[in-house]
Amino acid sequence: MMIALSVVILVIASFLPTADLALSAIAGLTGAVIVIRHGAVKAIPVFAATALLAFFVVPEKGVVLTYTILFGHYPITKYAIERLHSLVLEWIVKLLFANALFMLLFFLVSAFFPAFFDFAGTHWALILLLANATFVLYDIGFSRLITAFAGRISRL
């Protein structure tokens, strides 16, 4: 069910170009339900199936790329990183990992869309700074959603 929900959200994102990034992030949040209810190991095939199905179904491949590289695996990655149990170390690893993904995405986009690189190439430091700030806010919000969801499950 989470696979279908994520793919539907990604299809909608492909038709709303101004909301594609936000909807890709929302599609990625569905993996948190699997991690909380069934564990990170069971979330891996759900992520893989969602990414694969989305590749064939979603018309806008940039949405699929964003989901696959940045958001789809993040509930699993977040779970693994937060098992370090050191807030400072967790944030260092999260930021290093996020920046590696940002650079990968930037490289892929610039390879396929050179016009984007002409603009972004001159402002890469500002884009990276904004991406990091957005990532920190996303992670904090994600943690709050997970806490709220886990609290609801424990009361059931």
VMD Tcl script that draws the C-alpha trace (Angstrom):
set ca {
  {0.00 0.00 0.00}
  {2.86 2.41 0.79}
  {4.40 1.69 -2.60}
  {1.18 2.65 -4.36}
  {0.74 5.76 -2.21}
  {4.29 6.92 -2.90}
  {3.97 6.33 -6.65}
  {0.64 8.21 -6.78}
  {2.25 11.15 -4.96}
  {5.14 11.10 -7.44}
  {2.76 11.01 -10.40}
  {0.95 14.04 -8.99}
  {4.33 15.73 -8.48}
  {5.16 15.28 -12.14}
  {2.11 17.37 -13.07}
  {2.79 20.10 -10.51}
  {6.27 21.39 -11.33}
  {6.19 24.05 -8.61}
  {5.48 21.40 -5.97}
  {7.57 18.53 -7.32}
  {10.32 18.82 -4.71}
  {7.86 19.06 -1.80}
  {5.78 16.16 -3.09}
  {8.91 14.04 -3.62}
  {9.78 14.70 0.02}
  {6.26 13.74 1.11}
  {6.50 10.52 -0.92}
  {9.73 9.79 0.92}
  {7.98 10.16 4.28}
  {5.85 7.11 3.59}
  {8.92 4.96 4.15}
  {8.97 6.10 7.77}
  {5.72 4.22 8.35}
  {7.41 1.01 7.21}
  {10.51 1.67 9.32}
  {8.41 2.34 12.44}
  {5.98 -0.55 12.00}
  {8.22 -3.23 10.46}
  {11.85 -2.11 10.75}
  {14.43 -0.65 8.43}
  {15.27 -3.96 6.75}
  {11.69 -4.35 5.50}
  {11.69 -0.75 4.28}
  {14.53 -1.40 1.82}
  {12.50 -3.48 -0.68}
  {9.61 -1.02 -0.35}
  {11.94 1.83 -1.32}
  {13.45 -0.19 -4.18}
  {10.05 -1.24 -5.52}
  {8.73 2.32 -5.30}
  {11.74 3.72 -7.17}
  {11.54 1.04 -9.86}
  {7.79 1.31 -10.35}
  {7.99 5.11 -10.36}
  {10.64 4.96 -13.08}
  {8.15 3.20 -15.36}
  {4.99 5.05 -14.32}
  {5.93 8.64 -13.48}
  {6.18 10.81 -16.60}
  {8.65 13.32 -15.16}
  {11.89 11.41 -14.57}
  {13.38 14.32 -12.62}
  {10.81 13.67 -9.91}
  {11.84 10.00 -9.81}
  {15.50 11.00 -9.66}
  {14.87 13.40 -6.78}
  {12.86 10.79 -4.90}
  {15.43 8.07 -5.49}
  {18.55 10.08 -4.67}
  {17.31 12.35 -1.89}
  {14.08 11.30 -0.23}
  {13.07 7.70 -0.79}
  {15.83 6.06 1.20}
  {16.02 8.77 3.88}
  {13.82 7.04 6.49}
  {16.16 4.03 6.34}
  {19.29 6.19 6.28}
  {18.03 8.36 9.14}
  {17.26 5.29 11.22}
  {20.76 3.90 10.63}
  {22.53 7.18 11.38}
  {20.52 7.85 14.53}
  {21.63 4.51 15.95}
  {25.01 6.17 16.54}
  {23.47 7.73 19.70}
  {25.67 10.82 19.59}
  {23.86 13.95 18.46}
  {27.02 15.67 17.23}
  {28.24 12.62 15.33}
  {24.77 12.02 13.90}
  {24.59 15.56 12.49}
  {28.10 15.34 11.08}
  {27.29 12.07 9.30}
  {23.88 13.35 8.13}
  {25.37 16.53 6.69}
  {28.26 14.71 5.01}
  {25.84 12.19 3.53}
  {23.38 14.89 2.42}
  {26.15 16.91 0.78}
  {27.40 13.85 -1.09}
  {23.85 13.32 -2.38}
  {23.47 17.02 -3.27}
  {26.69 16.85 -5.27}
  {25.56 13.65 -7.01}
  {22.23 15.22 -7.91}
  {23.94 18.42 -9.04}
  {26.31 16.40 -11.22}
  {23.49 14.38 -12.79}
  {21.34 17.44 -13.44}
  {24.25 19.37 -14.95}
  {25.14 16.38 -17.15}
  {21.65 16.15 -18.59}
  {20.72 19.84 -18.44}
  {23.84 21.92 -19.24}
  {21.81 25.16 -19.24}
  {21.11 24.62 -15.53}
  {24.82 24.24 -14.91}
  {25.51 27.59 -16.61}
  {23.34 29.29 -13.99}
  {23.97 27.07 -10.99}
  {27.67 26.65 -11.65}
  {28.29 30.27 -10.78}
  {26.18 30.07 -7.62}
  {27.01 26.57 -6.40}
  {28.12 27.70 -2.94}
  {24.86 29.57 -2.33}
  {22.81 26.65 -3.65}
  {24.71 24.23 -1.41}
  {24.23 26.50 1.61}
  {20.48 26.74 0.97}
  {20.27 23.00 0.37}
  {21.96 22.34 3.71}
  {19.64 24.72 5.56}
  {16.65 23.09 3.91}
  {17.97 19.65 4.78}
  {18.35 20.57 8.47}
  {14.77 21.89 8.58}
  {13.53 18.78 6.73}
  {15.31 16.46 9.16}
  {13.97 18.28 12.23}
  {10.43 18.27 10.81}
  {10.80 14.62 9.83}
  {11.87 13.76 13.39}
  {8.81 15.52 14.79}
  {6.50 13.66 12.40}
  {8.10 10.35 13.33}
  {7.69 11.12 17.04}
  {4.03 12.04 16.56}
  {3.35 8.95 14.44}
  {5.18 6.61 16.83}
  {3.18 8.08 19.72}
  {-0.07 7.33 17.92}
  {0.99 3.76 17.20}
  {1.95 3.13 20.82}
  {-1.56 4.16 21.92}
  {-3.24 1.66 19.58}
}
mol new
graphics top color blue
foreach p $ca { graphics top sphere $p radius 0.5 }
foreach p [lrange $ca 0 end-1] q [lrange $ca 1 end] { graphics top cylinder $p $q radius 0.2 }
display resetview
